[in-house]
Amino acid sequence: MINIYSWNVNGIRAAQKKGLMEWFGGIQPDILALQETKAQPEQLDEELISPAGYTALWASAQKKGYSGVSVYSREEPLKVDTLGAEEFDSEGRGLVLTFPKFTLFNCYFPNSQPEGARLDYKLDFCSFLHEAAKERVAAGENVVIVGDYNIAHKPIDLARPDQNEKNPGYLPEERAWMDSFTADGFTDTFRMFTSEGENYTWWSYRAGARPKNIGWRIDYACVNDGFAGAVKSSSIHADVMGSDHCPVSIELDL
């Protein structure tokens, strides 16, 4: 079994102060994929750069304190790539790790911003990722795409859908892309096991949203349809604190 955890930590240095590495040491996953790390490796201490038993990989934004992703992996990947598009790599939007039996995409999808200020950039990213994943599948690889998608797909995926119709993360264009993505060969693994609502991965810091569970499910672990049979569980860990997001995980039987 392979356990993969994914978490938008909203700043890896802030999360470290809130117990990130103690939590990491307690669960000891095979792979931990982080988003919104907001740091370059040279800004970090040894605990974050070289945790015992793991290879640490980084894709940082050119702008300090912004975006960025990282992966801690027990098994050293056969190959490590960024997304391969300057407009996304300059913001540290993704890492692509090739392992013997699957390829992992760890992505921090852009926020479309109020009034859709970055919606075009967001949709360009979504289309690029979709095509990149399809190319891997067409080449005979299985793919796992984890990360903060910054999209609540359906009304069940957020507490107040009617009030958020025009808000970033629930815009019609974003939901339409998610429709096309899941209709074109990719599975939202959480929905393989759980059909109920009130399962969220992000809560606003305002107005006690988390204790009241007024949240959004915007963090996903998706796989190509042909690999769905290998997924034995897909979970949300809403009890884990330290960020405005919580971790999600999948277990693969390879």
C-alpha positions in Angstrom: 0.0 0.0 0.0 1.1 3.5 -0.8 -0.3 6.4 1.4 -0.3 9.9 -0.1 -1.3 12.9 1.9 -1.8 16.4 0.4 -2.2 19.6 2.3 -2.3 23.3 1.6 -0.4 24.6 4.6 -0.8 28.3 4.0 2.9 28.9 4.6 5.2 26.1 5.5 7.1 28.2 8.1 3.9 29.1 9.8 2.7 25.5 9.7 6.0 24.4 11.2 5.3 26.6 14.2 1.9 25.0 14.5 3.2 21.4 14.6 3.5 20.4 11.0 6.5 18.2 11.4 5.2 16.6 14.6 2.0 15.6 12.7 4.1 14.5 9.7 6.3 12.3 12.0 3.2 10.8 13.6 1.5 9.7 10.3 4.7 8.9 8.4 3.1 8.8 4.9 4.9 7.4 1.9 4.4 10.8 0.2 3.4 14.2 1.6 2.5 16.8 -1.0 2.2 20.4 0.2 0.8 23.5 -1.4 1.1 27.2 -0.8 4.4 26.8 0.9 5.3 30.5 0.5 9.1 29.9 0.7 12.3 29.2 -1.1 14.3 26.3 0.2 17.2 28.6 1.3 14.7 30.3 3.7 14.0 27.0 5.6 15.8 25.1 8.4 17.1 21.6 8.4 14.0 20.1 9.8 12.0 21.1 6.7 14.8 20.7 4.2 16.0 17.2 5.2 13.5 15.2 7.3 14.9 11.8 8.1 13.9 9.1 5.7 12.5 11.4 3.0 13.6 13.1 -0.2 12.4 16.8 -0.3 11.5 18.4 -3.6 10.5 22.0 -4.2 9.0 24.3 -6.8 9.0 27.9 -5.5 7.5 31.1 -6.9 9.9 33.8 -8.0 8.0 36.2 -5.8 9.0 35.5 -2.2 6.3 34.6 0.3 3.9 33.5 -2.4 2.5 30.2 -3.8 4.9 27.3 -4.2 4.6 23.5 -3.7 6.8 20.8 -2.2 6.8 17.0 -1.9 8.4 14.7 0.7 8.8 11.2 -0.6 10.2 8.0 1.0 11.0 6.7 -2.5 13.2 8.8 -4.7 11.3 9.5 -7.9 12.7 8.3 -11.2 12.2 11.8 -12.6 11.2 15.2 -11.2 9.8 18.0 -13.4 8.0 21.3 -12.9 5.0 21.8 -15.2 7.1 23.0 -18.0 5.3 26.3 -18.7 7.0 29.5 -17.6 3.7 31.3 -16.7 2.9 28.6 -14.1 6.4 27.5 -13.1 7.3 31.2 -12.2 4.6 31.0 -9.6 5.6 27.5 -8.3 2.3 26.0 -9.3 3.3 22.4 -9.6 5.7 19.4 -9.4 5.5 16.3 -11.5 7.2 13.2 -10.0 7.6 10.0 -12.0 7.5 6.8 -10.0 7.7 3.2 -11.4 3.9 2.6 -11.1 2.4 6.1 -11.3 3.1 9.8 -11.9 2.2 12.3 -9.2 1.1 15.8 -10.0 1.2 18.1 -7.0 -0.5 21.3 -7.9 -1.6 24.6 -6.4 -4.3 25.8 -8.7 -4.6 29.6 -9.0 -7.3 31.5 -7.3 -9.6 33.2 -9.8 -9.8 36.3 -7.5 -12.8 38.6 -6.8 -14.6 39.7 -10.0 -12.8 36.9 -11.8 -9.6 39.1 -12.1 -7.5 36.0 -12.7 -10.1 33.7 -14.2 -8.4 33.5 -17.6 -5.1 32.6 -15.9 -6.9 30.0 -13.8 -8.7 28.4 -16.8 -5.4 28.4 -18.8 -3.8 26.5 -15.9 -6.7 24.0 -15.7 -6.5 23.3 -19.4 -2.8 23.0 -19.4 -2.9 20.5 -16.5 -5.7 18.5 -18.1 -3.7 18.1 -21.3 -0.5 17.3 -19.5 -2.2 14.5 -17.5 -3.9 13.2 -20.6 -0.5 13.0 -22.4 0.9 10.9 -19.5 -2.0 8.6 -19.6 -1.8 8.3 -23.4 1.9 7.3 -22.9 0.8 4.4 -20.7 1.3 6.0 -17.3 -1.2 6.2 -14.4 -1.5 9.6 -12.8 -2.5 10.9 -9.4 -3.3 14.6 -9.3 -3.4 16.0 -5.7 -3.6 19.6 -4.5 -5.6 22.6 -3.8 -7.8 22.9 -6.9 -9.4 26.1 -5.6 -12.7 24.9 -7.0 -15.8 23.6 -5.3 -17.3 21.3 -8.0 -20.9 20.9 -7.0 -23.4 22.4 -4.6 -22.7 19.5 -2.2 -19.1 20.7 -2.0 -19.7 23.9 -0.1 -21.9 24.9 2.7 -23.6 27.9 1.1 -23.7 27.4 -2.7 -26.5 29.8 -3.4 -24.6 32.7 -1.7 -21.4 31.9 -3.6 -22.6 31.7 -7.2 -20.4 34.7 -8.2 -17.5 34.1 -5.9 -14.1 32.8 -6.9 -13.8 29.0 -6.6 -17.4 28.5 -7.5 -17.7 30.5 -10.7 -19.7 28.7 -13.5 -16.6 28.6 -15.7 -14.6 26.8 -12.9 -17.3 24.3 -12.3 -17.7 23.7 -16.0 -14.0 22.9 -16.3 -14.3 20.4 -13.4 -17.3 18.8 -15.2 -15.2 18.4 -18.3 -12.2 17.1 -16.4 -14.1 14.4 -14.6 -16.0 13.5 -17.8 -12.8 13.2 -19.8 -11.0 10.4 -18.0 -10.4 11.5 -14.4 -12.0 10.4 -11.2 -12.5 12.5 -8.0 -11.5 9.7 -5.6 -13.3 11.1 -2.6 -16.6 10.7 -4.3 -15.8 7.0 -4.9 -16.3 6.4 -1.2 -18.4 9.3 0.2 -21.6 10.7 -1.3 -22.6 12.8 1.7 -22.3 16.5 2.0 -20.7 18.6 4.8 -17.3 17.2 4.0 -15.0 20.2 3.5 -11.3 20.9 3.3 -11.2 24.7 3.6 -12.8 27.2 6.0 -12.6 31.0 6.2 -10.8 32.3 9.2 -13.7 34.7 9.7 -16.8 34.4 11.8 -16.0 31.0 13.3 -16.5 29.2 10.0 -14.5 26.1 11.0 -16.2 25.3 14.3 -19.6 25.8 12.5 -18.3 23.7 9.5 -19.2 26.4 7.0 -16.6 25.3 4.5 -15.7 24.3 1.0 -14.3 21.1 -0.5 -11.6 22.5 -2.8 -8.7 20.0 -2.1 -8.7 16.8 -4.2 -7.0 13.6 -5.1 -7.9 12.7 -8.6 -6.7 9.7 -10.7 -7.1 8.6 -14.3 -10.2 6.4 -14.6 -8.1 3.4 -15.4 -6.3 3.7 -12.1 -9.4 4.1 -9.9 -9.4 0.4 -9.1 -6.1 0.8 -7.3 -7.5 3.4 -4.9 -8.5 1.7 -1.6 -9.5 4.8 0.4 -9.8 8.6 -0.1 -10.2 10.7 3.1 -10.5 14.2 4.4 -8.8 14.8 7.8 -10.8 17.7 9.1 -9.5 17.3 12.6 -6.0 18.3 11.6 -5.3 22.0 12.4 -2.5 24.3 11.5 -3.9 25.9 8.3 -7.2 27.2 6.9 -7.2 23.9 4.9 -7.0 20.4 6.2 -5.1 17.4 4.7 -6.6 14.9 2.3 -5.2 11.5 1.6 -5.5 8.4 -0.6 -4.3 4.9 -0.2 -3.2 3.0 -3.3 -2.9 -0.8 -3.7 -0.1 -1.3 -6.2 
